[in-house]
């Protein structure tokens, strides 16, 4: 693990990240996180497609700005860390444009809030990447494998969700593959993606980003599962939220 120099500025930044990571789970569970999109969308707002493109494009810009000091001649490790974050958000932009099918608006505040956090996360990882690991160890190679697994798995689940809406924009009980076991396998693979990014970076800041995303997506999967059970009376009783047979 690479720890920062504990200056006043760094202490404030890391305290904020730690507080966000600890609080986002309870806030989302009780519906106080104000993430108004998808099944919990507001009655009015902006186009979800436009909102998603904005909130995933902003981190790309933040990442590039944070990495300007070394992008002209990065080390192999710097390049891999930068590329992993860039690929993740670029993939999400392309999915928002060409894969996902949206049925309602997204809140403006939600768009700005998610864009702000993801931009901060991308900037922090890109900035910390000025001081990368010195060598590729076993954990680094595991991070590469997990990142690839997460990216591919996440795309497959998103494509499956889009195919469910090929003939209708109405919500249906998702099925097939991991959807037979959990309602949010795409969340699981996104967490795996960020676990891979953390292992590639190994900075404390990347760990806090991972904890935040894990807490948020895990809790949102619980709310999503409750939504499905309420909406569909024939919803399978044994289906979980994000981890098969567990959660």
Long-range contacts (C-beta under 8 A, 24 or more apart in sequence): 1-202, 1-203, 1-204, 1-207, 2-128, 2-131, 2-133, 2-201, 2-202, 2-203, 2-204, 3-204, 4-128, 4-203, 4-204, 4-205, 13-124, 13-205, 14-204, 14-205, 14-208, 17-124, 17-205, 17-208, 17-209, 17-212, 18-208, 20-117, 20-208, 20-212, 21-208, 21-211, 21-212, 21-215, 22-215, 24-212, 24-215, 24-216, 24-219, 25-215, 25-216, 25-218, 25-219, 26-219, 28-215, 28-216, 28-219, 28-220, 28-223, 29-219, 29-222, 29-223, 31-223, 33-216, 34-107, 34-109, 34-110, 34-113, 35-110, 35-113, 35-114, 35-216, 35-220, 36-106, 36-107, 36-109, 36-110, 37-106, 37-107, 37-110, 39-171, 39-224, 39-227, 40-223, 40-227, 41-104, 41-105, 41-106, 41-107, 42-105, 42-106, 42-107, 43-105, 44-105, 45-105, 45-106, 45-107, 45-108, 45-110, 46-105, 46-106, 46-108, 46-111, 47-102, 47-105, 47-106, 48-102, 48-104, 48-105, 48-106, 49-96, 49-97, 49-100, 49-102, 51-105, 51-106, 51-108, 51-110, 51-111, 52-92, 52-96, 52-100, 52-102, 52-106, 53-93, 53-96, 53-97, 54-111, 54-115, 55-111, 55-114, 55-115, 55-118, 56-89, 56-92, 56-93, 56-96, 56-115, 56-118, 57-89, 57-93, 58-115, 58-116, 58-118, 58-119, 59-85, 59-89, 59-115, 59-118, 59-119, 59-121, 59-122, 59-123, 60-86, 60-89, 60-90, 60-93, 60-122, 61-119, 62-119, 62-120, 62-122, 62-123, 62-126, 63-89, 63-122, 63-123, 63-125, 63-126, 64-126, 65-123, 65-126, 66-122, 66-123, 66-124, 66-125, 66-126, 66-127, 66-129, 67-126, 67-127, 67-129, 69-130, 70-129, 70-130, 75-132, 76-136, 77-132, 77-133, 77-136, 77-140, 77-200, 78-129, 78-130, 78-132, 80-144, 80-200, 81-125, 81-129, 81-132, 81-197, 81-200, 81-201, 82-126, 82-129, 84-147, 84-196, 84-197, 84-200, 85-122, 85-125, 85-126, 85-197, 87-151, 88-151, 88-193, 88-197, 89-118, 89-122, 91-151, 91-154, 91-155, 95-155, 95-158, 99-155, 99-158, 99-159, 99-162, 100-158, 100-161, 100-162, 101-162, 101-165, 101-169, 103-165, 103-169, 103-170, 103-171, 117-212, 121-209, 121-212, 124-205, 124-206, 124-209, 125-197, 125-201, 125-203, 125-205, 125-206, 125-209, 128-201, 128-203, 128-205, 128-206, 129-201, 131-203, 132-201, 133-201, 133-202, 139-199, 139-202, 140-199, 140-200, 140-202, 142-196, 142-199, 143-195, 143-196, 143-197, 143-198, 143-199, 143-200, 144-196, 144-200, 145-196, 146-192, 146-193, 146-195, 146-196, 146-199, 147-193, 147-196, 147-197, 147-200, 148-196, 149-189, 149-192, 149-196, 150-189, 150-190, 150-191, 150-192, 150-193, 150-194, 150-195, 150-196, 151-189, 151-193, 152-189, 153-185, 153-188, 153-189, 153-192, 154-186, 154-189, 154-190, 154-193, 157-185, 157-186, 157-189, 158-186, 161-186, 171-231, 173-228, 173-232, 173-234, 173-235, 173-236, 178-244, 180-239, 181-239, 181-240, 181-244, 181-245, 182-221, 182-239, 182-240, 182-241, 182-242, 182-243, 182-244, 183-221, 183-224, 183-225, 183-228, 183-239, 183-240, 183-241, 183-242, 184-217, 184-220, 184-221, 184-224, 184-225, 184-241, 184-242, 185-242, 187-217, 187-218, 187-220, 187-221, 187-242, 188-242, 188-243, 190-217, 191-217, 191-218, 191-242, 217-242, 218-242, 218-247, 221-247, 222-247
